Structure formats: C-alpha cells, structure tokens
Amino acid sequence: MVGSARAVVALTRSGVVRPVRPDRLLGMVTGLLRYGLTITAGYAAGAARHPHRTAIVDDDGALTFAALSAWTDAIARGLADGGLGPRARLGVLCRNHRGAIAAQVAAGKIGADAVLLNTGLSAGQLREVAGELDLHTVIADEDFRPALEGLPGHCRVVTDAELADLDGPGPLPRRPAAGHTIVLTSGTTGTPKGARRPPLHSISPAAAILSTIPLRAAEPVLIAAPLLHTWGLAALQLAVLHGAPIVLSRKYTPAEFLRIAQDHRVEAVFAVPVMLQRVLELPADELARVWSWHHPRIVAVSGSALPADLATTFMDRFGEILYNLYGSTEVSWVSIAGPADLRAAPGTAGRAPVGTRLVILGDDDRPVPRGEEGRVFVRNDMPFEGYTREGVDVQRSDGMLGTGDVGRLDENGLLHLTGRADDMIVSGGENVHPGPVEDLIAARPEVREAAVTGVDDEQYGQRLAAYVVLEPGAQVDADEVRGWVRAELSRFAVPRDVEFLDELPRNTTGKIVHRELPAPGERRHPTGLGKA
C-alpha cells in the first residue's frame, strides 16, 4: 500500500493522474479490467483518454492511439486465426518501429506470451531459442527472414510488411488470459536464456524510476535503446503510462539520433551508453550545431556500464541532463544516478531509488561495511519469475536477488561497480578483477575503448588479456599499456597480452561480446596504429 501511495504521488507530480471526462474514464477502466497492468491496457486506456494524440512516430510517419488500437485488434485477430492462442508464444524480432510495439500489444489482446528476440542473434541461436521456447509464431522484419529459415516447421513467420494486411474473422476475447513477456538475457557468453518478466500488480515500480528521473505526461520520448531489451521495454512501459508520443527509428546513427530528438521536440531520450559515445565522436563543427534550438530535459542510459569520462564529457557538452540506471534483465533496476551523482562521483552506478533495498554481501552472505567490496544484491517490486531454462537461476539471499556483479557502497550511499563476480580470475593464487584494469585503460586519452578479460595460462592458471581500440592517429604499444596499469594497480593486474583492434564486438545494447574477442596472438591490429 505504501509503495502504491508513493506511486500515485509520483504520477500526480508527473501529470499522469489528473481529472478525466467520465466517458473517457469508463473506457480507461474497461481497458485496465480487460488486460491488467500491461502495455496492452496502457494503449487501450490511451485510445479512450486521448484517441487523436500521436502514439508512435517512426520512419513511416505518425500513428494515433485510436489508429494503433484498431490496427492491433486486426493483428490480434490475424494471429488468432493462425492458431496463436492463450499462453502460446509469439516471438518478436523487430528493430525499433511501430511493428515491434504492435506485436506486443496484439499478443496481450489474445493472452499469448511475447518473447522479445535480440536482433543480434545468429541463425543458429534463433533456431535454439525457438526450439527451447517452443515459439508458435514469429513476427520479424523482412530482412531477418533468411535467418529464420531453420526454425521448426510448425513455427509461422509473419514479416513486418505483412502486418498491414493481417486480420481474421473471429472476435477477440473479452477477458484474455494474462500472457507473460519473456526477455532474453544479453547472451554475451553463450546462447541467451529466456527470463520471464513478472506481470505488474501495482504501479509502485513507477515510483522507483520517477523518484529520480523526472518524466512528464504527454511529452515526446525518443526510445533509441532496443525495444527488445529490458531497458527499451522499461522505456516503453514508462512512456505508455505517461501517454507519451514515442519516437522511433529502425537504425541508429549519431547524427540522425540528434536530429530526431530536435525535430520532434523530444523531452526524454532512452539510450545505451555507446550511443552517447558515438555522438561525442562526431566532428567538432557538427557537434557545435546540434540541439541548437531544442534539446531534451532527460537523457537516460542503461544496458551497459557508463564510463566516468563519458558521463562528464557528455554533461560538459549538453548540460545536466544525464541519468544512469543500473539493472539487469533479472532484477530490473538496482540503482539510479542523477546528474548531481554523476558530477560528484562520475563512475557511480547511483543509489537505490524509492522502494528498493540494495546491499553488498560478503562470502558469508552478510552485509559488509561501507567501502568494502562484495556481491551486489537487491530487492524491488519487479524481480523476474525465473528462467525458462530448467536448472539455472540467479543467486538468492534472504529474499534478495544477486546481480552477479561485485561492487561497494561509498560513504554517501553511492554504488561503485568493480566487475562481474564470474569475471574474477585467479592468477598465481591472487584474485584479480578485470573491471578496474579495463576502466584504467579506457580512461586514457589515447584509447577509444577497451576490454579486459581472463584467459587460460599454463603457469599461473589464468592471466589477463587487454583488447584496446585506439583513438585515430594514436601511437601506443603493448608495453606502454602495461606501464599504465603497473603504475596504478598490483602486478597481478598487469595484462600479459595486449591486443589492438579496430573495434570491439558489441551486442545491440552496447555490451562487449567476450566470446567474439580473438584469442591472444590470433589477430593483430590491422591499421598499424598500435603494436602488440
């Protein structure tokens, strides 16, 4: 009850809770009773409350709430006519456009589960995921069709181009079963697992986000983060709750990203950190012209780590508008850093928001003192319901979920992450985390980006390998990189292998895909700017 009360206060402050005409209120209540607290209900309520307001703007133009409601009714009938029913699973493999949202809304109208498929998956991974999750139908962008040819024969494929004509004869259920949303883990080290997102039972999760990120009702929101990732999904849910026009684009380029935000008078942007990094790499004369007559109040990022120098450089250029949310597919959110936090401690992941318990546990599962390092555990209003794969789970302790990360809380309650618990290596009997080494190298002005990981070593058991992408024109060799680390950290933290690459392999949320990094000595820097 307390959490829901806080949410009502937060939603009143943001303009969501305000007087509504009785006839429109009836339509809103009907949608909520019919579909529960889902995005399907959110769009049904939007169609009743503000039918002629723009719901989505994408590369194909604008779509009102009323038009989206009618279109998703037709899609739902067409999917049902093809055999998709309650608790059957609909895969969604779309980039950021209206079809990605319409598919999820339509699934809710017939009680089907929506499985959000990462657009970066290989054909083999798609085949494995489709088989493991028993997908009945997949809605996909046309250019993904070749990658879907190996799906099980019973799995129907509907392309985004075919959605416009999809319809069926039957009526939609008055009270469909409560379907689930299944989000795939990032899969940076193997085939991704499905994580069942919990249905909302109250609006209290909104209070957690709005306690730090000041969204306002009806203000246009640009969702640049992939809609099929947890962060993009969270942005969608928040935008729908606020009745906000959602601005989308199928492809990200830094110049287009900036132009869209300005031209559509976007007030909030949801992105991933690497997108901001690419923005700051634009030529100086181009950066000087952007957001000249309008810029967002909020740029919120998540999905991967926000480097300290990126945070400060972005705010120096665009103002105190940056917010960083730390979370995961499994735990939803853990902490949020606002502009003041990022100024005070640029590398911080922020502090636990309203209604969230954040603790750092030692090996004995007891909280460690402030300043000491340990495993990050959290409890909030939206923990996941478990993986779809049998026999795997996250760490749990006293009702809290482990994030798999290692970190510490400083004297101000701000969280600082050290690295992944499973990334720790033992080299010559010493425990070494790659995170601080990676941060140190990446902070150098000669370095555009860096990754540090553990590799097998016959003598020491494991050793660190550093993968470095240099800034254009920089001349650095491996001994210099080792020298940077040796001057600041222990000798066990010095990477024995230093590989220079043109770019790091990343997934759609900007996370580095470690399994795609070349083995040490396998590949040398092709541009000649660095010497291994």
C-alpha positions as CSV (number, residue, x, y, z in Angstrom):
1,M,0.0,0.0,0.0
2,V,2.8,2.4,0.9
3,G,4.5,1.8,-2.5
4,S,1.3,2.3,-4.4
5,A,0.7,5.6,-2.5
6,R,4.1,6.8,-3.4
7,A,3.4,5.9,-7.0
8,V,0.2,7.9,-7.0
9,V,2.1,10.9,-5.6
10,A,4.8,10.5,-8.3
11,L,2.3,10.1,-11.1
12,T,0.3,13.1,-9.9
13,R,3.5,15.1,-9.9
14,S,4.4,14.0,-13.4
15,G,0.9,14.8,-14.7
16,V,-0.4,11.3,-15.3
17,V,-3.1,11.5,-12.5
18,R,-5.4,14.3,-13.3
19,P,-9.1,14.9,-13.9
20,V,-10.6,12.9,-16.9
21,R,-14.0,13.2,-18.6
22,P,-16.4,10.5,-17.2
23,D,-16.9,8.9,-20.6
24,R,-13.2,8.6,-21.2
25,L,-12.6,7.4,-17.7
26,L,-15.0,4.5,-18.4
27,G,-13.0,3.4,-21.4
28,M,-9.8,3.6,-19.4
29,V,-11.1,1.5,-16.6
30,T,-12.5,-1.0,-19.1
31,G,-9.1,-1.4,-20.7
32,L,-7.4,-2.0,-17.3
33,L,-10.0,-4.5,-16.2
34,R,-9.7,-6.3,-19.5
35,Y,-5.9,-6.5,-19.8
36,G,-4.5,-5.8,-16.3
37,L,-1.4,-3.6,-15.8
38,T,0.2,-4.2,-19.2
39,I,1.2,-2.1,-22.2
40,T,-1.9,-3.5,-24.0
41,A,-4.0,-1.9,-21.2
42,G,-1.9,1.2,-21.4
43,Y,-2.7,1.7,-25.1
44,A,-6.4,0.7,-24.6
45,A,-6.6,3.4,-21.9
46,G,-4.7,5.9,-24.2
47,A,-7.2,5.2,-27.0
48,A,-10.1,6.0,-24.6
49,R,-8.4,9.0,-23.0
50,H,-6.7,10.8,-25.9
51,P,-7.6,8.9,-29.1
52,H,-6.3,11.6,-31.5
53,R,-3.0,12.1,-29.8
54,T,0.1,10.7,-31.6
55,A,1.1,7.3,-30.1
56,I,4.1,6.5,-32.3
57,V,6.2,8.4,-34.7
58,D,8.7,6.3,-36.8
59,D,10.3,6.1,-40.2
60,D,6.8,5.5,-41.7
61,G,5.1,8.5,-40.1
62,A,2.7,9.1,-37.2
63,L,0.1,6.8,-35.7
64,T,-2.6,7.9,-33.2
65,F,-3.7,6.0,-30.2
66,A,-7.0,5.3,-31.9
67,A,-5.4,4.0,-35.1
68,L,-3.0,1.8,-33.1
69,S,-5.9,0.3,-31.2
70,A,-7.7,-0.6,-34.4
71,W,-4.6,-1.9,-36.1
72,T,-3.6,-4.1,-33.1
73,D,-7.1,-5.5,-33.0
74,A,-6.7,-6.7,-36.6
75,I,-3.2,-8.1,-35.9
76,A,-4.6,-10.0,-32.9
77,R,-7.4,-11.5,-34.9
78,G,-5.0,-12.5,-37.6
79,L,-2.6,-14.2,-35.2
80,A,-5.5,-16.0,-33.5
81,D,-6.8,-17.1,-36.9
82,G,-3.3,-18.6,-37.5
83,G,-3.6,-20.7,-34.3
84,L,-1.9,-18.4,-31.7
85,G,-3.8,-18.7,-28.5
86,P,-3.6,-18.1,-24.8
87,R,-0.1,-18.9,-23.4
88,A,1.2,-19.8,-26.8
89,R,4.4,-17.9,-27.6
90,L,4.9,-15.2,-30.1
91,G,8.5,-14.3,-31.0
92,V,9.1,-10.6,-31.9
93,L,12.3,-10.0,-33.9
94,C,12.0,-6.3,-35.0
95,R,14.1,-3.2,-34.9
96,N,12.6,0.0,-33.4
97,H,9.5,0.7,-35.3
98,R,5.7,0.6,-34.8
99,G,5.5,-3.2,-35.6
100,A,7.7,-4.1,-32.6
101,I,5.2,-2.4,-30.3
102,A,2.1,-3.5,-32.1
103,A,3.1,-7.2,-31.9
104,Q,3.4,-7.0,-28.1
105,V,0.1,-5.2,-27.8
106,A,-1.6,-7.7,-30.1
107,A,-0.2,-10.6,-28.1
108,G,-1.8,-9.2,-25.0
109,K,-5.2,-9.0,-26.7
110,I,-5.3,-12.8,-27.1
111,G,-3.4,-13.8,-24.0
112,A,-0.2,-15.0,-25.8
113,D,3.3,-14.7,-24.3
114,A,5.5,-12.2,-26.1
115,V,9.1,-13.4,-26.5
116,L,11.4,-10.5,-27.3
117,L,14.2,-11.8,-29.6
118,N,17.5,-10.0,-29.8
119,T,18.1,-8.7,-33.3
120,G,21.8,-9.6,-33.0
121,L,21.2,-13.3,-32.6
122,S,22.7,-15.6,-35.2
123,A,20.6,-18.0,-37.3
124,G,21.8,-20.9,-35.1
125,Q,20.9,-19.0,-31.9
126,L,17.5,-18.2,-33.2
127,R,16.9,-21.8,-34.0
128,E,18.0,-22.9,-30.5
129,V,15.8,-20.2,-28.8
130,A,12.8,-21.0,-31.0
131,G,13.1,-24.7,-30.1
132,E,13.7,-24.2,-26.4
133,L,10.9,-21.8,-26.0
134,D,8.5,-23.6,-28.4
135,L,7.7,-20.5,-30.4
136,H,4.4,-20.8,-32.3
137,T,4.8,-17.6,-34.5
138,V,7.5,-15.1,-35.1
139,I,6.9,-11.5,-36.2
140,A,10.1,-10.3,-37.8
141,D,11.5,-7.6,-40.0
142,E,11.6,-8.7,-43.7
143,D,15.4,-8.8,-43.8
144,F,15.6,-11.3,-41.0
145,R,13.6,-13.9,-43.0
146,P,16.8,-15.7,-44.2
147,A,18.0,-16.2,-40.6
148,L,14.6,-17.7,-39.7
149,E,14.6,-20.4,-42.4
150,G,16.0,-23.0,-40.0
151,L,13.1,-22.6,-37.4
152,P,11.0,-25.7,-36.6
153,G,8.5,-26.4,-39.3
154,H,5.4,-25.6,-37.1
155,C,6.6,-22.0,-36.4
156,R,4.9,-19.5,-38.6
157,V,6.8,-16.4,-39.7
158,V,5.0,-13.1,-40.3
159,T,7.1,-10.2,-41.6
160,D,6.6,-6.6,-40.6
161,A,5.4,-5.8,-44.2
162,E,2.7,-8.4,-43.8
163,L,1.3,-6.9,-40.6
164,A,-0.5,-4.2,-42.5
165,D,-2.8,-6.8,-44.1
166,L,-3.1,-9.2,-41.2
167,D,-6.6,-9.8,-39.9
168,G,-9.0,-12.6,-39.0
169,P,-12.7,-13.2,-38.8
170,G,-13.1,-14.1,-35.1
171,P,-13.9,-11.8,-32.2
172,L,-11.3,-11.0,-29.6
173,P,-11.7,-12.5,-26.1
174,R,-13.4,-10.1,-23.6
175,R,-11.0,-11.2,-20.8
176,P,-7.9,-12.9,-22.3
177,A,-5.6,-14.9,-20.2
178,A,-2.7,-13.0,-18.7
179,G,0.2,-13.5,-21.0
180,H,3.8,-13.1,-20.0
181,T,6.7,-11.1,-21.5
182,I,9.9,-13.1,-21.9
183,V,13.1,-11.2,-22.4
184,L,16.3,-12.8,-23.4
185,T,19.5,-12.4,-21.4
186,S,22.2,-10.5,-23.2
187,G,23.9,-13.7,-24.2
188,T,27.5,-12.3,-24.3
189,T,29.0,-15.6,-23.3
190,G,26.6,-18.2,-24.8
191,T,23.1,-18.8,-26.1
192,P,20.8,-16.4,-24.3
193,K,18.2,-17.6,-21.7
194,G,14.6,-16.5,-21.5
195,A,13.7,-14.6,-18.4
196,R,10.0,-14.3,-17.5
197,R,9.1,-10.7,-16.7
198,P,6.5,-10.5,-13.9
199,P,3.1,-9.0,-14.6
200,L,2.6,-5.7,-12.8
201,H,0.4,-6.0,-9.7
202,S,0.6,-2.3,-8.8
203,I,2.0,1.0,-10.2
204,S,4.6,1.2,-7.4
205,P,7.5,0.3,-9.7
206,A,6.9,3.7,-11.4
207,A,7.6,5.5,-8.1
208,A,11.1,4.0,-8.1
209,I,12.0,5.4,-11.5
210,L,10.2,8.7,-11.2
211,S,11.8,9.4,-7.8
212,T,15.0,10.2,-9.8
213,I,14.1,10.5,-13.5
214,P,11.5,13.3,-13.8
215,L,9.3,12.3,-16.7
216,R,6.2,14.3,-17.5
217,A,2.9,13.2,-19.1
218,A,2.4,13.6,-22.8
219,E,6.0,14.8,-23.5
220,P,7.5,13.1,-26.6
221,V,10.0,10.3,-25.8
222,L,12.7,9.0,-28.1
223,I,13.5,5.4,-27.4
224,A,16.8,4.7,-29.1
225,A,17.6,1.7,-26.9
226,P,16.5,-1.6,-28.5
227,L,12.8,-2.1,-27.7
228,L,13.5,-5.9,-27.4
229,H,15.9,-5.4,-24.5
230,T,14.9,-4.8,-20.8
231,W,15.8,-1.1,-20.9
232,G,13.9,-0.5,-24.1
233,L,10.9,-2.4,-22.7
234,A,11.1,-0.3,-19.5
235,A,11.2,2.9,-21.5
236,L,8.1,1.7,-23.5
237,Q,6.2,0.9,-20.3
238,L,7.0,4.3,-18.7
239,A,6.1,6.2,-21.9
240,V,2.8,4.4,-22.3
241,L,2.0,5.1,-18.6
242,H,2.6,8.8,-19.3
243,G,0.6,8.8,-22.5
244,A,3.7,10.0,-24.3
245,P,4.2,10.0,-28.1
246,I,7.0,7.5,-28.7
247,V,9.6,8.4,-31.4
248,L,11.5,5.5,-33.0
249,S,14.0,4.9,-35.8
250,R,15.0,1.5,-37.3
251,K,18.7,2.4,-37.5
252,Y,20.9,4.4,-35.2
253,T,23.4,6.9,-36.4
254,P,24.7,9.6,-34.1
255,A,23.8,12.5,-36.4
256,E,20.3,11.1,-37.1
257,F,19.8,10.5,-33.3
258,L,20.5,14.1,-32.6
259,R,18.3,15.4,-35.5
260,I,15.3,13.3,-34.5
261,A,15.5,14.5,-30.9
262,Q,15.5,18.1,-32.0
263,D,13.0,17.9,-34.9
264,H,10.4,16.1,-32.8
265,R,10.9,18.3,-29.7
266,V,11.7,15.2,-27.6
267,E,11.9,15.9,-23.9
268,A,13.3,12.5,-22.8
269,V,15.7,10.1,-24.5
270,F,16.3,6.5,-23.6
271,A,19.6,5.2,-25.0
272,V,22.6,2.9,-24.2
273,P,26.0,4.4,-23.3
274,V,27.8,3.5,-26.5
275,M,25.3,5.7,-28.4
276,L,26.4,8.8,-26.5
277,Q,30.0,7.8,-27.0
278,R,29.4,7.8,-30.8
279,V,27.7,11.2,-30.5
280,L,30.8,12.7,-28.9
281,E,33.0,11.3,-31.7
282,L,31.2,13.5,-34.3
283,P,33.3,16.2,-35.9
284,A,33.6,19.3,-33.7
285,D,31.9,21.6,-36.2
286,E,28.9,19.2,-36.4
287,L,28.6,18.9,-32.6
288,A,28.6,22.7,-32.4
289,R,25.4,22.8,-34.5
290,V,23.4,20.1,-32.8
291,W,20.4,20.8,-30.4
292,S,20.7,24.4,-31.2
293,W,17.1,25.3,-30.7
294,H,15.7,22.4,-28.7
295,H,17.3,19.7,-26.6
296,P,15.9,17.0,-24.2
297,R,15.4,17.6,-20.5
298,I,16.4,14.0,-19.9
299,V,18.9,11.6,-21.5
300,A,18.6,8.3,-19.6
301,V,21.0,5.4,-20.3
302,S,21.3,1.8,-19.2
303,G,22.1,-1.6,-20.7
304,S,25.9,-1.5,-20.2
305,A,28.4,0.4,-18.0
306,L,28.6,4.2,-18.3
307,P,32.3,5.1,-18.3
308,A,33.1,8.0,-16.0
309,D,34.8,10.1,-18.6
310,L,31.8,9.7,-21.0
311,A,29.4,10.9,-18.3
312,T,31.4,14.1,-17.5
313,T,32.2,14.9,-21.2
314,F,28.6,14.4,-22.2
315,M,27.3,16.7,-19.5
316,D,30.0,19.3,-20.2
317,R,28.7,19.4,-23.7
318,F,24.9,19.1,-23.3
319,G,24.2,20.1,-19.7
320,E,23.0,18.4,-16.5
321,I,20.5,16.1,-18.2
322,L,22.2,12.7,-17.9
323,Y,20.7,9.8,-15.8
324,N,22.2,6.3,-15.5
325,L,20.2,3.3,-14.4
326,Y,21.9,0.2,-13.3
327,G,19.9,-3.0,-13.6
328,S,19.6,-6.3,-15.5
329,T,17.0,-8.5,-17.2
330,E,16.6,-10.5,-14.0
331,V,16.5,-7.8,-11.3
332,S,15.0,-4.9,-13.3
333,W,16.6,-1.9,-11.6
334,V,19.2,-1.7,-8.8
335,S,20.2,2.0,-8.6
336,I,19.9,5.2,-10.5
337,A,22.5,8.1,-10.8
338,G,21.2,11.6,-11.5
339,P,23.3,14.4,-12.9
340,A,24.4,15.5,-9.4
341,D,25.6,12.0,-8.5
342,L,27.5,11.7,-11.8
343,R,29.2,15.0,-11.1
344,A,30.1,14.1,-7.6
345,A,31.3,10.6,-8.5
346,P,31.4,10.2,-12.3
347,G,31.9,6.4,-12.2
348,T,29.0,5.7,-9.9
349,A,26.0,3.4,-10.7
350,G,23.9,5.6,-8.4
351,R,21.9,5.0,-5.3
352,A,18.9,2.7,-4.6
353,P,15.7,4.5,-5.5
354,V,12.4,4.6,-3.6
355,G,11.2,1.2,-2.5
356,T,14.5,-0.6,-3.3
357,R,16.8,-2.4,-0.9
358,L,20.5,-2.6,-2.1
359,V,23.1,-4.4,-0.1
360,I,26.7,-5.6,-0.6
361,L,27.2,-9.1,0.8
362,G,30.4,-10.9,1.7
363,D,31.2,-14.5,1.1
364,D,29.3,-15.3,4.4
365,D,26.1,-13.7,2.9
366,R,26.2,-10.9,5.5
367,P,26.4,-7.2,4.6
368,V,29.9,-5.8,4.5
369,P,30.8,-2.3,6.0
370,R,30.6,0.8,3.8
371,G,33.6,1.0,1.5
372,E,34.2,-2.8,1.4
373,E,33.8,-4.8,-1.8
374,G,31.3,-7.6,-2.1
375,R,28.5,-9.1,-4.2
376,V,25.6,-6.8,-5.2
377,F,22.1,-7.9,-4.1
378,V,18.8,-6.1,-4.5
379,R,15.1,-6.4,-3.7
380,N,12.5,-4.3,-5.5
381,D,8.9,-4.6,-6.8
382,M,9.8,-6.2,-10.1
383,P,12.1,-9.3,-9.8
384,F,11.9,-11.7,-12.6
385,E,9.9,-15.0,-12.2
386,G,12.8,-17.3,-13.2
387,Y,14.4,-18.5,-16.4
388,T,12.6,-20.6,-19.0
389,R,15.6,-23.0,-19.0
390,E,15.4,-25.6,-16.3
391,G,18.1,-25.9,-13.7
392,V,19.5,-22.4,-13.8
393,D,18.8,-19.5,-11.5
394,V,20.4,-16.3,-10.1
395,Q,21.9,-16.2,-6.7
396,R,19.4,-15.5,-3.9
397,S,19.8,-14.5,-0.3
398,D,17.1,-13.6,2.2
399,G,14.5,-12.7,-0.5
400,M,17.1,-10.7,-2.5
401,L,18.5,-11.4,-5.9
402,G,22.1,-11.3,-6.8
403,T,23.1,-9.3,-9.9
404,G,26.3,-11.2,-10.5
405,D,28.3,-8.0,-10.1
406,V,30.9,-7.0,-7.5
407,G,30.9,-3.5,-6.0
408,R,30.9,-1.3,-2.9
409,L,28.9,1.5,-1.4
410,D,30.7,4.7,-0.5
411,E,30.0,6.9,2.5
412,N,27.2,8.7,0.6
413,G,25.4,5.5,-0.4
414,L,26.5,5.6,-4.0
415,L,27.2,2.3,-5.6
416,H,30.5,1.7,-7.4
417,L,30.9,-1.5,-9.5
418,T,34.1,-3.4,-9.7
419,G,33.2,-6.1,-12.2
420,R,31.4,-9.3,-12.7
421,A,31.7,-11.9,-9.9
422,D,32.2,-14.6,-12.5
423,D,34.8,-12.5,-14.3
424,M,37.2,-12.7,-11.4
425,I,40.3,-14.7,-12.2
426,V,42.9,-16.4,-10.0
427,S,46.3,-15.7,-11.3
428,G,49.2,-17.2,-9.4
429,G,46.9,-17.5,-6.3
430,E,45.8,-13.9,-6.4
431,N,42.2,-12.8,-7.1
432,V,42.1,-10.2,-9.8
433,H,39.0,-8.4,-11.2
434,P,39.3,-7.2,-14.8
435,G,37.0,-4.2,-14.2
436,P,39.5,-1.8,-12.6
437,V,42.1,-2.6,-15.3
438,E,39.6,-2.0,-18.0
439,D,38.5,1.3,-16.5
440,L,42.1,2.5,-16.1
441,I,43.0,1.7,-19.7
442,A,39.7,3.1,-21.2
443,A,40.3,6.4,-19.3
444,R,43.5,7.1,-21.2
445,P,43.2,9.9,-23.8
446,E,44.9,7.7,-26.4
447,V,42.2,5.0,-26.0
448,R,38.8,5.0,-27.6
449,E,37.5,1.9,-25.8
450,A,39.0,-1.2,-24.1
451,A,38.0,-4.7,-22.8
452,V,39.9,-6.8,-20.3
453,T,39.2,-10.4,-19.7
454,G,40.7,-13.6,-18.3
455,V,42.4,-16.3,-20.4
456,D,43.9,-19.6,-19.5
457,D,47.6,-19.7,-18.6
458,E,49.6,-22.9,-18.1
459,Q,51.9,-21.4,-15.5
460,Y,49.6,-19.2,-13.4
461,G,46.2,-20.8,-14.1
462,Q,44.8,-17.6,-15.6
463,R,46.1,-14.3,-16.8
464,L,44.5,-11.0,-18.0
465,A,44.3,-10.1,-21.7
466,A,43.6,-6.5,-22.8
467,Y,41.9,-5.6,-26.0
468,V,42.4,-1.9,-27.0
469,V,40.9,0.3,-29.6
470,L,43.0,3.4,-30.1
471,E,41.8,6.9,-31.0
472,P,42.6,7.8,-34.6
473,G,46.2,8.7,-35.0
474,A,47.3,7.5,-31.6
475,Q,50.6,5.5,-31.4
476,V,50.8,3.2,-28.4
477,D,52.4,-0.2,-28.0
478,A,51.7,-3.1,-25.6
479,D,54.5,-2.1,-23.1
480,E,53.0,1.3,-22.7
481,V,49.6,-0.2,-21.9
482,R,51.2,-2.5,-19.3
483,G,53.1,0.5,-17.9
484,W,49.8,2.4,-17.3
485,V,48.4,-0.5,-15.3
486,R,51.7,-1.2,-13.4
487,A,51.8,2.4,-12.2
488,E,48.4,2.2,-10.6
489,L,47.5,-1.4,-9.7
490,S,49.1,-4.6,-8.4
491,R,51.5,-6.6,-10.6
492,F,48.9,-9.3,-10.9
493,A,46.6,-6.8,-12.6
494,V,49.1,-6.1,-15.4
495,P,47.8,-7.8,-18.7
496,R,50.3,-10.1,-20.2
497,D,48.5,-9.9,-23.5
498,V,47.6,-6.7,-25.2
499,E,45.8,-6.9,-28.5
500,F,45.0,-3.8,-30.6
501,L,41.7,-4.0,-32.6
502,D,39.7,-1.7,-34.9
503,E,36.6,-2.1,-32.8
504,L,35.2,-4.3,-30.0
505,P,32.4,-6.8,-30.7
506,R,29.2,-5.5,-29.1
507,N,25.6,-6.6,-28.9
508,T,22.6,-4.4,-29.5
509,T,22.8,-2.8,-26.0
510,G,26.4,-2.0,-26.3
511,K,27.7,-4.7,-24.1
512,I,31.0,-6.3,-25.2
513,V,30.5,-9.9,-26.5
514,H,33.6,-11.6,-24.9
515,R,33.2,-14.8,-26.8
516,E,33.8,-12.9,-30.1
517,L,37.1,-11.4,-28.9
518,P,40.0,-13.1,-30.7
519,A,42.3,-15.3,-28.8
520,P,45.6,-13.6,-27.8
521,G,48.0,-13.7,-30.7
522,E,45.3,-14.7,-33.1
523,R,44.8,-11.2,-34.6
524,R,47.0,-8.1,-34.7
525,H,45.9,-4.5,-35.2
526,P,45.1,-4.2,-38.9
527,T,45.6,-0.4,-39.2
528,G,49.2,-0.3,-37.9
529,L,48.3,2.3,-35.3
530,G,49.3,0.1,-32.4
531,K,52.0,-2.5,-31.9
532,A,51.2,-5.7,-30.0
